[in-house]
Amino acid sequence: MLMLIIQIVMTAVAWKKGWGPKALLPMVIGLGLAFIIGFTAGLSGGSPRDIAAPLVLVDLGMLISLIVMVSRKPATSGSVKEVVQPAAQAAEVPAPGVK
């Protein structure tokens, strides 16, 4: 329960850091995977002990992705022209000794 609260707080912090709705992706993907793992284990007659390890891995994946989102701001996505033009200008530099 404490881990869920920590993840919700980290999601809110990532949202405010500029990630916006993308900050919800780790929670949505992680909880969706946990539901699918639990559902399929329940259908196959598995016990909670059988699914503990995969669920811990899912939880760690959510936590790591949220830590990355909280520690870094999202990359600014400029238009294609803003990205391609500086690269094209850098490629037009003449070789030394060529006029």
C-alpha positions as a printed NumPy array, in Angstrom:
array([[  0.   ,   0.   ,   0.   ],
       [  2.858,   2.365,   0.813],
       [  4.484,   1.66 ,  -2.573],
       [  1.237,   2.6  ,  -4.336],
       [  1.138,   5.924,  -2.501],
       [  4.779,   6.589,  -3.4  ],
       [  4.084,   5.799,  -7.05 ],
       [  1.04 ,   8.09 ,  -7.126],
       [  3.073,  10.945,  -5.632],
       [  5.903,  10.316,  -8.107],
       [  3.385,  10.347, -10.97 ],
       [  2.084,  13.732,  -9.813],
       [  5.629,  15.107,  -9.556],
       [  6.496,  13.821, -13.043],
       [  3.305,  15.412, -14.404],
       [  4.291,  18.774, -12.914],
       [  7.859,  18.443, -14.274],
       [  6.434,  18.596, -17.772],
       [  5.658,  14.984, -18.653],
       [  1.92 ,  15.676, -18.692],
       [ -0.288,  12.685, -19.505],
       [  2.797,  10.597, -20.345],
       [  3.448,  10.442, -16.595],
       [  0.477,   8.083, -16.313],
       [  1.959,   5.493, -18.68 ],
       [  4.047,   3.566, -16.109],
       [  1.032,   3.195, -13.807],
       [ -1.355,   2.212, -16.605],
       [  1.049,  -0.299, -18.15 ],
       [  2.177,  -1.706, -14.788],
       [ -1.293,  -2.091, -13.32 ],
       [ -2.552,  -3.538, -16.594],
       [  0.236,  -6.122, -16.607],
       [ -0.415,  -6.943, -12.939],
       [ -4.092,  -7.484, -13.707],
       [ -3.328,  -9.741, -16.671],
       [ -0.781, -11.761, -14.68 ],
       [ -3.194, -12.177, -11.765],
       [ -6.138, -13.002, -14.029],
       [ -4.275, -15.657, -15.992],
       [ -2.811, -17.156, -12.81 ],
       [ -6.298, -17.304, -11.3  ],
       [ -7.71 , -19.   , -14.385],
       [ -4.941, -21.576, -14.407],
       [ -5.331, -22.348, -10.711],
       [ -2.115, -20.669,  -9.602],
       [ -1.554, -19.387,  -6.104],
       [ -0.451, -15.889,  -5.051],
       [  2.998, -17.313,  -4.285],
       [  3.341, -18.338,  -7.932],
       [  2.879, -14.782,  -9.199],
       [  4.764, -12.876,  -6.515],
       [  8.064, -12.708,  -8.425],
       [  6.585, -11.446, -11.717],
       [  4.536,  -8.85 ,  -9.856],
       [  7.611,  -7.603,  -8.   ],
       [  9.388,  -7.205, -11.358],
       [  6.432,  -5.252, -12.758],
       [  6.426,  -3.041,  -9.667],
       [ 10.179,  -2.42 ,  -9.959],
       [  9.766,  -1.515, -13.616],
       [  7.093,   1.012, -12.708],
       [  9.249,   2.459,  -9.953],
       [ 12.367,   2.756, -12.136],
       [ 10.466,   4.458, -14.952],
       [  8.886,   6.911, -12.515],
       [ 12.282,   7.68 , -10.96 ],
       [ 13.651,   8.456, -14.435],
       [ 10.662,  10.675, -15.191],
       [ 10.99 ,  12.549, -11.91 ],
       [ 14.745,  13.045, -12.266],
       [ 14.685,  14.27 , -15.882],
       [ 12.573,  16.696, -17.798],
       [ 11.125,  15.452, -21.082],
       [ 13.089,  16.176, -24.232],
       [ 11.761,  19.175, -26.107],
       [ 10.216,  18.079, -29.339],
       [ 10.873,  20.699, -31.965],
       [  9.628,  20.64 , -35.494],
       [ 11.451,  18.558, -38.083],
       [ 12.944,  21.687, -39.652],
       [ 14.452,  22.755, -36.324],
       [ 16.174,  19.396, -35.97 ],
       [ 17.205,  18.74 , -39.569],
       [ 18.483,  22.201, -40.568],
       [ 21.31 ,  22.425, -37.974],
       [ 22.426,  18.933, -38.917],
       [ 22.416,  19.845, -42.619],
       [ 24.375,  23.031, -41.925],
       [ 26.965,  21.082, -39.962],
       [ 27.357,  18.648, -42.851],
       [ 28.127,  21.518, -45.264],
       [ 31.397,  22.435, -43.517],
       [ 34.167,  22.177, -46.127],
       [ 37.15 ,  19.927, -45.518],
       [ 40.388,  21.616, -44.407],
       [ 42.419,  22.951, -47.31 ],
       [ 39.444,  22.978, -49.722],
       [ 38.242,  26.376, -50.915]])
